Amino acid sequence: MAGQSSYRRRDTRREQLIAEITNELRRYAVDAQHVGHAFAHLHGLGATDLQALIAVMDAELHGDPITPGRLGEQLDLSSGSVTALLDRLERAGHVRRDRTSTDRRKVLVHYADRGAEVAREFFRPLGRRTDAVMLGFTDDELETVHRFVTAVRATLREHRDAVRAARPEPRRANG
């Protein structure tokens, strides 16, 4: 690509940093995707399966277990597709569905013990590496990085939602 400077100006140190950070974020996303695909391949999972497991894990980490409906919204899947996905992940021992004690109609999806252990074993070395990197930053620097990553992720989600909203509805066959 000959005109890379037209993609993002690099006249000042700030512009250089912005370009470098943007490139590093892109590379990070690609590398993270490769690691995720390696985990998925090793355990016979598809890309959507992996996205579902991440959504289940994130919801549990926030203390708000995910419902199948919310999972479908996050993954942009129909309720039938979510049911098939959860059936597959449950059979493989990655998730379990539990009914709430207050409303037996409400189902929550949780990481199953076996699935959580498989993920921990695979990702533990990466966690150690990440922890080692973070030791090289002060608390104030980590606060700044956290604020930056949170804001960039929010921007990405907004763009994702706008792209989803602008998509034409799939045509349904008559019959």
Biotite code that builds the C-alpha atoms (Angstrom):
import biotite.structure as struc

atoms = struc.array([
    struc.Atom([0.000, 0.000, 0.000], chain_id="A", res_id=1, res_name="MET", atom_name="CA", element="C"),
    struc.Atom([1.952, 2.993, -1.280], chain_id="A", res_id=2, res_name="ALA", atom_name="CA", element="C"),
    struc.Atom([-0.087, 5.803, 0.253], chain_id="A", res_id=3, res_name="GLY", atom_name="CA", element="C"),
    struc.Atom([-0.187, 4.588, 3.847], chain_id="A", res_id=4, res_name="GLN", atom_name="CA", element="C"),
    struc.Atom([0.393, 8.112, 5.104], chain_id="A", res_id=5, res_name="SER", atom_name="CA", element="C"),
    struc.Atom([-2.923, 9.102, 3.508], chain_id="A", res_id=6, res_name="SER", atom_name="CA", element="C"),
    struc.Atom([-4.629, 6.592, 5.825], chain_id="A", res_id=7, res_name="TYR", atom_name="CA", element="C"),
    struc.Atom([-3.382, 8.426, 8.903], chain_id="A", res_id=8, res_name="ARG", atom_name="CA", element="C"),
    struc.Atom([-1.106, 11.472, 8.951], chain_id="A", res_id=9, res_name="ARG", atom_name="CA", element="C"),
    struc.Atom([2.184, 11.150, 10.766], chain_id="A", res_id=10, res_name="ARG", atom_name="CA", element="C"),
    struc.Atom([3.547, 14.705, 10.775], chain_id="A", res_id=11, res_name="ASP", atom_name="CA", element="C"),
    struc.Atom([3.688, 15.162, 14.542], chain_id="A", res_id=12, res_name="THR", atom_name="CA", element="C"),
    struc.Atom([4.643, 12.791, 17.345], chain_id="A", res_id=13, res_name="ARG", atom_name="CA", element="C"),
    struc.Atom([0.976, 12.680, 18.386], chain_id="A", res_id=14, res_name="ARG", atom_name="CA", element="C"),
    struc.Atom([-0.069, 11.667, 14.860], chain_id="A", res_id=15, res_name="GLU", atom_name="CA", element="C"),
    struc.Atom([2.688, 9.037, 14.804], chain_id="A", res_id=16, res_name="GLN", atom_name="CA", element="C"),
    struc.Atom([1.524, 7.652, 18.148], chain_id="A", res_id=17, res_name="LEU", atom_name="CA", element="C"),
    struc.Atom([-2.095, 7.574, 17.031], chain_id="A", res_id=18, res_name="ILE", atom_name="CA", element="C"),
    struc.Atom([-1.124, 5.685, 13.868], chain_id="A", res_id=19, res_name="ALA", atom_name="CA", element="C"),
    struc.Atom([1.076, 3.262, 15.822], chain_id="A", res_id=20, res_name="GLU", atom_name="CA", element="C"),
    struc.Atom([-1.607, 2.653, 18.469], chain_id="A", res_id=21, res_name="ILE", atom_name="CA", element="C"),
    struc.Atom([-4.225, 2.076, 15.768], chain_id="A", res_id=22, res_name="THR", atom_name="CA", element="C"),
    struc.Atom([-1.940, -0.419, 14.027], chain_id="A", res_id=23, res_name="ASN", atom_name="CA", element="C"),
    struc.Atom([-1.130, -2.186, 17.310], chain_id="A", res_id=24, res_name="GLU", atom_name="CA", element="C"),
    struc.Atom([-4.832, -2.465, 18.171], chain_id="A", res_id=25, res_name="LEU", atom_name="CA", element="C"),
    struc.Atom([-5.523, -3.986, 14.751], chain_id="A", res_id=26, res_name="ARG", atom_name="CA", element="C"),
    struc.Atom([-2.633, -6.440, 15.166], chain_id="A", res_id=27, res_name="ARG", atom_name="CA", element="C"),
    struc.Atom([-3.771, -7.272, 18.699], chain_id="A", res_id=28, res_name="TYR", atom_name="CA", element="C"),
    struc.Atom([-7.285, -8.048, 17.438], chain_id="A", res_id=29, res_name="ALA", atom_name="CA", element="C"),
    struc.Atom([-5.897, -10.326, 14.730], chain_id="A", res_id=30, res_name="VAL", atom_name="CA", element="C"),
    struc.Atom([-3.532, -12.110, 17.140], chain_id="A", res_id=31, res_name="ASP", atom_name="CA", element="C"),
    struc.Atom([-6.297, -12.522, 19.735], chain_id="A", res_id=32, res_name="ALA", atom_name="CA", element="C"),
    struc.Atom([-8.529, -13.950, 17.026], chain_id="A", res_id=33, res_name="GLN", atom_name="CA", element="C"),
    struc.Atom([-5.811, -16.472, 16.082], chain_id="A", res_id=34, res_name="HIS", atom_name="CA", element="C"),
    struc.Atom([-5.483, -17.582, 19.715], chain_id="A", res_id=35, res_name="VAL", atom_name="CA", element="C"),
    struc.Atom([-9.258, -17.890, 20.005], chain_id="A", res_id=36, res_name="GLY", atom_name="CA", element="C"),
    struc.Atom([-9.434, -19.914, 16.793], chain_id="A", res_id=37, res_name="HIS", atom_name="CA", element="C"),
    struc.Atom([-6.680, -22.220, 18.076], chain_id="A", res_id=38, res_name="ALA", atom_name="CA", element="C"),
    struc.Atom([-8.687, -22.842, 21.260], chain_id="A", res_id=39, res_name="PHE", atom_name="CA", element="C"),
    struc.Atom([-11.871, -23.381, 19.257], chain_id="A", res_id=40, res_name="ALA", atom_name="CA", element="C"),
    struc.Atom([-10.179, -25.771, 16.809], chain_id="A", res_id=41, res_name="HIS", atom_name="CA", element="C"),
    struc.Atom([-8.565, -27.761, 19.632], chain_id="A", res_id=42, res_name="LEU", atom_name="CA", element="C"),
    struc.Atom([-11.968, -28.278, 21.239], chain_id="A", res_id=43, res_name="HIS", atom_name="CA", element="C"),
    struc.Atom([-14.090, -28.729, 18.108], chain_id="A", res_id=44, res_name="GLY", atom_name="CA", element="C"),
    struc.Atom([-15.794, -25.350, 18.425], chain_id="A", res_id=45, res_name="LEU", atom_name="CA", element="C"),
    struc.Atom([-16.838, -22.915, 15.724], chain_id="A", res_id=46, res_name="GLY", atom_name="CA", element="C"),
    struc.Atom([-16.309, -19.156, 15.753], chain_id="A", res_id=47, res_name="ALA", atom_name="CA", element="C"),
    struc.Atom([-19.855, -18.506, 17.026], chain_id="A", res_id=48, res_name="THR", atom_name="CA", element="C"),
    struc.Atom([-19.363, -21.119, 19.757], chain_id="A", res_id=49, res_name="ASP", atom_name="CA", element="C"),
    struc.Atom([-16.290, -19.232, 20.929], chain_id="A", res_id=50, res_name="LEU", atom_name="CA", element="C"),
    struc.Atom([-18.124, -15.888, 20.866], chain_id="A", res_id=51, res_name="GLN", atom_name="CA", element="C"),
    struc.Atom([-20.897, -17.447, 22.944], chain_id="A", res_id=52, res_name="ALA", atom_name="CA", element="C"),
    struc.Atom([-18.445, -18.802, 25.519], chain_id="A", res_id=53, res_name="LEU", atom_name="CA", element="C"),
    struc.Atom([-16.818, -15.381, 25.822], chain_id="A", res_id=54, res_name="ILE", atom_name="CA", element="C"),
    struc.Atom([-20.232, -13.741, 26.291], chain_id="A", res_id=55, res_name="ALA", atom_name="CA", element="C"),
    struc.Atom([-21.148, -16.297, 28.990], chain_id="A", res_id=56, res_name="VAL", atom_name="CA", element="C"),
    struc.Atom([-17.822, -15.756, 30.751], chain_id="A", res_id=57, res_name="MET", atom_name="CA", element="C"),
    struc.Atom([-18.087, -11.951, 30.592], chain_id="A", res_id=58, res_name="ASP", atom_name="CA", element="C"),
    struc.Atom([-21.628, -12.017, 31.997], chain_id="A", res_id=59, res_name="ALA", atom_name="CA", element="C"),
    struc.Atom([-20.559, -14.251, 34.880], chain_id="A", res_id=60, res_name="GLU", atom_name="CA", element="C"),
    struc.Atom([-17.512, -12.072, 35.611], chain_id="A", res_id=61, res_name="LEU", atom_name="CA", element="C"),
    struc.Atom([-19.890, -9.098, 35.935], chain_id="A", res_id=62, res_name="HIS", atom_name="CA", element="C"),
    struc.Atom([-22.152, -11.075, 38.275], chain_id="A", res_id=63, res_name="GLY", atom_name="CA", element="C"),
    struc.Atom([-25.037, -10.982, 35.808], chain_id="A", res_id=64, res_name="ASP", atom_name="CA", element="C"),
    struc.Atom([-25.412, -14.414, 34.151], chain_id="A", res_id=65, res_name="PRO", atom_name="CA", element="C"),
    struc.Atom([-26.667, -14.219, 30.591], chain_id="A", res_id=66, res_name="ILE", atom_name="CA", element="C"),
    struc.Atom([-30.035, -15.425, 29.335], chain_id="A", res_id=67, res_name="THR", atom_name="CA", element="C"),
    struc.Atom([-30.401, -17.167, 25.969], chain_id="A", res_id=68, res_name="PRO", atom_name="CA", element="C"),
    struc.Atom([-32.293, -14.103, 24.693], chain_id="A", res_id=69, res_name="GLY", atom_name="CA", element="C"),
    struc.Atom([-29.517, -11.701, 25.639], chain_id="A", res_id=70, res_name="ARG", atom_name="CA", element="C"),
    struc.Atom([-26.949, -14.085, 24.148], chain_id="A", res_id=71, res_name="LEU", atom_name="CA", element="C"),
    struc.Atom([-28.890, -14.061, 20.885], chain_id="A", res_id=72, res_name="GLY", atom_name="CA", element="C"),
    struc.Atom([-28.941, -10.254, 20.873], chain_id="A", res_id=73, res_name="GLU", atom_name="CA", element="C"),
    struc.Atom([-25.197, -10.059, 21.509], chain_id="A", res_id=74, res_name="GLN", atom_name="CA", element="C"),
    struc.Atom([-24.372, -12.593, 18.805], chain_id="A", res_id=75, res_name="LEU", atom_name="CA", element="C"),
    struc.Atom([-27.061, -11.362, 16.407], chain_id="A", res_id=76, res_name="ASP", atom_name="CA", element="C"),
    struc.Atom([-28.682, -14.826, 16.244], chain_id="A", res_id=77, res_name="LEU", atom_name="CA", element="C"),
    struc.Atom([-32.278, -16.008, 16.060], chain_id="A", res_id=78, res_name="SER", atom_name="CA", element="C"),
    struc.Atom([-33.764, -17.815, 19.053], chain_id="A", res_id=79, res_name="SER", atom_name="CA", element="C"),
    struc.Atom([-33.658, -21.107, 17.144], chain_id="A", res_id=80, res_name="GLY", atom_name="CA", element="C"),
    struc.Atom([-29.968, -20.635, 16.362], chain_id="A", res_id=81, res_name="SER", atom_name="CA", element="C"),
    struc.Atom([-29.242, -19.818, 20.016], chain_id="A", res_id=82, res_name="VAL", atom_name="CA", element="C"),
    struc.Atom([-31.055, -22.980, 21.121], chain_id="A", res_id=83, res_name="THR", atom_name="CA", element="C"),
    struc.Atom([-29.011, -25.113, 18.699], chain_id="A", res_id=84, res_name="ALA", atom_name="CA", element="C"),
    struc.Atom([-25.812, -23.355, 19.804], chain_id="A", res_id=85, res_name="LEU", atom_name="CA", element="C"),
    struc.Atom([-26.525, -23.907, 23.501], chain_id="A", res_id=86, res_name="LEU", atom_name="CA", element="C"),
    struc.Atom([-27.533, -27.538, 22.897], chain_id="A", res_id=87, res_name="ASP", atom_name="CA", element="C"),
    struc.Atom([-24.188, -28.115, 21.184], chain_id="A", res_id=88, res_name="ARG", atom_name="CA", element="C"),
    struc.Atom([-22.162, -26.329, 23.901], chain_id="A", res_id=89, res_name="LEU", atom_name="CA", element="C"),
    struc.Atom([-24.056, -28.110, 26.665], chain_id="A", res_id=90, res_name="GLU", atom_name="CA", element="C"),
    struc.Atom([-23.485, -31.546, 25.091], chain_id="A", res_id=91, res_name="ARG", atom_name="CA", element="C"),
    struc.Atom([-19.758, -30.747, 24.850], chain_id="A", res_id=92, res_name="ALA", atom_name="CA", element="C"),
    struc.Atom([-19.674, -29.809, 28.551], chain_id="A", res_id=93, res_name="GLY", atom_name="CA", element="C"),
    struc.Atom([-18.858, -26.117, 28.059], chain_id="A", res_id=94, res_name="HIS", atom_name="CA", element="C"),
    struc.Atom([-22.055, -24.559, 29.419], chain_id="A", res_id=95, res_name="VAL", atom_name="CA", element="C"),
    struc.Atom([-25.055, -25.457, 31.508], chain_id="A", res_id=96, res_name="ARG", atom_name="CA", element="C"),
    struc.Atom([-28.550, -23.958, 31.551], chain_id="A", res_id=97, res_name="ARG", atom_name="CA", element="C"),
    struc.Atom([-30.190, -23.357, 34.902], chain_id="A", res_id=98, res_name="ASP", atom_name="CA", element="C"),
    struc.Atom([-33.666, -22.148, 35.734], chain_id="A", res_id=99, res_name="ARG", atom_name="CA", element="C"),
    struc.Atom([-33.803, -19.360, 38.295], chain_id="A", res_id=100, res_name="THR", atom_name="CA", element="C"),
    struc.Atom([-35.328, -20.164, 41.680], chain_id="A", res_id=101, res_name="SER", atom_name="CA", element="C"),
    struc.Atom([-37.563, -17.072, 41.584], chain_id="A", res_id=102, res_name="THR", atom_name="CA", element="C"),
    struc.Atom([-38.968, -17.596, 38.089], chain_id="A", res_id=103, res_name="ASP", atom_name="CA", element="C"),
    struc.Atom([-38.724, -21.157, 36.768], chain_id="A", res_id=104, res_name="ARG", atom_name="CA", element="C"),
    struc.Atom([-39.429, -19.878, 33.240], chain_id="A", res_id=105, res_name="ARG", atom_name="CA", element="C"),
    struc.Atom([-36.224, -17.805, 33.203], chain_id="A", res_id=106, res_name="LYS", atom_name="CA", element="C"),
    struc.Atom([-33.115, -19.657, 32.039], chain_id="A", res_id=107, res_name="VAL", atom_name="CA", element="C"),
    struc.Atom([-29.556, -18.525, 32.778], chain_id="A", res_id=108, res_name="LEU", atom_name="CA", element="C"),
    struc.Atom([-26.524, -19.820, 30.929], chain_id="A", res_id=109, res_name="VAL", atom_name="CA", element="C"),
    struc.Atom([-23.411, -20.589, 32.982], chain_id="A", res_id=110, res_name="HIS", atom_name="CA", element="C"),
    struc.Atom([-19.951, -21.856, 32.193], chain_id="A", res_id=111, res_name="TYR", atom_name="CA", element="C"),
    struc.Atom([-19.904, -25.542, 33.132], chain_id="A", res_id=112, res_name="ALA", atom_name="CA", element="C"),
    struc.Atom([-17.113, -26.683, 35.456], chain_id="A", res_id=113, res_name="ASP", atom_name="CA", element="C"),
    struc.Atom([-15.508, -28.806, 32.739], chain_id="A", res_id=114, res_name="ARG", atom_name="CA", element="C"),
    struc.Atom([-15.653, -25.995, 30.179], chain_id="A", res_id=115, res_name="GLY", atom_name="CA", element="C"),
    struc.Atom([-14.206, -23.484, 32.641], chain_id="A", res_id=116, res_name="ALA", atom_name="CA", element="C"),
    struc.Atom([-11.311, -25.810, 33.486], chain_id="A", res_id=117, res_name="GLU", atom_name="CA", element="C"),
    struc.Atom([-10.542, -26.459, 29.805], chain_id="A", res_id=118, res_name="VAL", atom_name="CA", element="C"),
    struc.Atom([-10.467, -22.704, 29.140], chain_id="A", res_id=119, res_name="ALA", atom_name="CA", element="C"),
    struc.Atom([-8.325, -21.999, 32.226], chain_id="A", res_id=120, res_name="ARG", atom_name="CA", element="C"),
    struc.Atom([-5.764, -24.592, 31.197], chain_id="A", res_id=121, res_name="GLU", atom_name="CA", element="C"),
    struc.Atom([-5.518, -23.226, 27.667], chain_id="A", res_id=122, res_name="PHE", atom_name="CA", element="C"),
    struc.Atom([-5.403, -19.534, 28.576], chain_id="A", res_id=123, res_name="PHE", atom_name="CA", element="C"),
    struc.Atom([-3.375, -19.739, 31.825], chain_id="A", res_id=124, res_name="ARG", atom_name="CA", element="C"),
    struc.Atom([0.004, -19.184, 30.060], chain_id="A", res_id=125, res_name="PRO", atom_name="CA", element="C"),
    struc.Atom([-1.398, -16.103, 28.299], chain_id="A", res_id=126, res_name="LEU", atom_name="CA", element="C"),
    struc.Atom([-2.705, -14.821, 31.632], chain_id="A", res_id=127, res_name="GLY", atom_name="CA", element="C"),
    struc.Atom([0.756, -15.182, 33.153], chain_id="A", res_id=128, res_name="ARG", atom_name="CA", element="C"),
    struc.Atom([2.323, -13.306, 30.240], chain_id="A", res_id=129, res_name="ARG", atom_name="CA", element="C"),
    struc.Atom([-0.267, -10.540, 30.501], chain_id="A", res_id=130, res_name="THR", atom_name="CA", element="C"),
    struc.Atom([0.262, -10.259, 34.257], chain_id="A", res_id=131, res_name="ASP", atom_name="CA", element="C"),
    struc.Atom([4.023, -9.926, 33.678], chain_id="A", res_id=132, res_name="ALA", atom_name="CA", element="C"),
    struc.Atom([3.442, -7.098, 31.184], chain_id="A", res_id=133, res_name="VAL", atom_name="CA", element="C"),
    struc.Atom([1.154, -5.273, 33.610], chain_id="A", res_id=134, res_name="MET", atom_name="CA", element="C"),
    struc.Atom([3.806, -5.387, 36.333], chain_id="A", res_id=135, res_name="LEU", atom_name="CA", element="C"),
    struc.Atom([5.798, -2.971, 34.164], chain_id="A", res_id=136, res_name="GLY", atom_name="CA", element="C"),
    struc.Atom([3.133, -0.256, 34.504], chain_id="A", res_id=137, res_name="PHE", atom_name="CA", element="C"),
    struc.Atom([2.331, 1.984, 37.452], chain_id="A", res_id=138, res_name="THR", atom_name="CA", element="C"),
    struc.Atom([-1.193, 2.127, 38.874], chain_id="A", res_id=139, res_name="ASP", atom_name="CA", element="C"),
    struc.Atom([-1.672, 5.547, 37.258], chain_id="A", res_id=140, res_name="ASP", atom_name="CA", element="C"),
    struc.Atom([-0.557, 4.211, 33.875], chain_id="A", res_id=141, res_name="GLU", atom_name="CA", element="C"),
    struc.Atom([-2.916, 1.261, 34.209], chain_id="A", res_id=142, res_name="LEU", atom_name="CA", element="C"),
    struc.Atom([-5.773, 3.670, 35.010], chain_id="A", res_id=143, res_name="GLU", atom_name="CA", element="C"),
    struc.Atom([-5.005, 5.547, 31.780], chain_id="A", res_id=144, res_name="THR", atom_name="CA", element="C"),
    struc.Atom([-4.755, 2.344, 29.748], chain_id="A", res_id=145, res_name="VAL", atom_name="CA", element="C"),
    struc.Atom([-8.025, 1.118, 31.242], chain_id="A", res_id=146, res_name="HIS", atom_name="CA", element="C"),
    struc.Atom([-9.787, 4.376, 30.381], chain_id="A", res_id=147, res_name="ARG", atom_name="CA", element="C"),
    struc.Atom([-8.400, 4.232, 26.827], chain_id="A", res_id=148, res_name="PHE", atom_name="CA", element="C"),
    struc.Atom([-9.295, 0.585, 26.181], chain_id="A", res_id=149, res_name="VAL", atom_name="CA", element="C"),
    struc.Atom([-12.783, 1.061, 27.626], chain_id="A", res_id=150, res_name="THR", atom_name="CA", element="C"),
    struc.Atom([-13.425, 4.093, 25.404], chain_id="A", res_id=151, res_name="ALA", atom_name="CA", element="C"),
    struc.Atom([-12.055, 2.400, 22.279], chain_id="A", res_id=152, res_name="VAL", atom_name="CA", element="C"),
    struc.Atom([-14.151, -0.702, 22.927], chain_id="A", res_id=153, res_name="ARG", atom_name="CA", element="C"),
    struc.Atom([-17.288, 1.431, 23.394], chain_id="A", res_id=154, res_name="ALA", atom_name="CA", element="C"),
    struc.Atom([-16.572, 3.129, 20.063], chain_id="A", res_id=155, res_name="THR", atom_name="CA", element="C"),
    struc.Atom([-16.151, -0.250, 18.372], chain_id="A", res_id=156, res_name="LEU", atom_name="CA", element="C"),
    struc.Atom([-19.458, -1.520, 19.819], chain_id="A", res_id=157, res_name="ARG", atom_name="CA", element="C"),
    struc.Atom([-21.240, 1.639, 18.625], chain_id="A", res_id=158, res_name="GLU", atom_name="CA", element="C"),
    struc.Atom([-19.849, 1.100, 15.136], chain_id="A", res_id=159, res_name="HIS", atom_name="CA", element="C"),
    struc.Atom([-20.786, -2.606, 15.243], chain_id="A", res_id=160, res_name="ARG", atom_name="CA", element="C"),
    struc.Atom([-24.343, -1.693, 16.232], chain_id="A", res_id=161, res_name="ASP", atom_name="CA", element="C"),
    struc.Atom([-24.582, 0.919, 13.467], chain_id="A", res_id=162, res_name="ALA", atom_name="CA", element="C"),
    struc.Atom([-23.341, -1.618, 10.911], chain_id="A", res_id=163, res_name="VAL", atom_name="CA", element="C"),
    struc.Atom([-25.873, -4.181, 12.152], chain_id="A", res_id=164, res_name="ARG", atom_name="CA", element="C"),
    struc.Atom([-28.685, -1.627, 12.016], chain_id="A", res_id=165, res_name="ALA", atom_name="CA", element="C"),
    struc.Atom([-27.788, -0.587, 8.450], chain_id="A", res_id=166, res_name="ALA", atom_name="CA", element="C"),
    struc.Atom([-27.828, -4.160, 7.120], chain_id="A", res_id=167, res_name="ARG", atom_name="CA", element="C"),
    struc.Atom([-30.768, -4.977, 4.913], chain_id="A", res_id=168, res_name="PRO", atom_name="CA", element="C"),
    struc.Atom([-33.065, -7.656, 6.289], chain_id="A", res_id=169, res_name="GLU", atom_name="CA", element="C"),
    struc.Atom([-32.503, -11.074, 4.672], chain_id="A", res_id=170, res_name="PRO", atom_name="CA", element="C"),
    struc.Atom([-35.087, -11.931, 2.059], chain_id="A", res_id=171, res_name="ARG", atom_name="CA", element="C"),
    struc.Atom([-37.345, -14.790, 3.000], chain_id="A", res_id=172, res_name="ARG", atom_name="CA", element="C"),
    struc.Atom([-38.463, -17.323, 0.428], chain_id="A", res_id=173, res_name="ALA", atom_name="CA", element="C"),
    struc.Atom([-42.187, -17.324, -0.240], chain_id="A", res_id=174, res_name="ASN", atom_name="CA", element="C"),
    struc.Atom([-43.909, -20.591, 0.227], chain_id="A", res_id=175, res_name="GLY", atom_name="CA", element="C"),
])
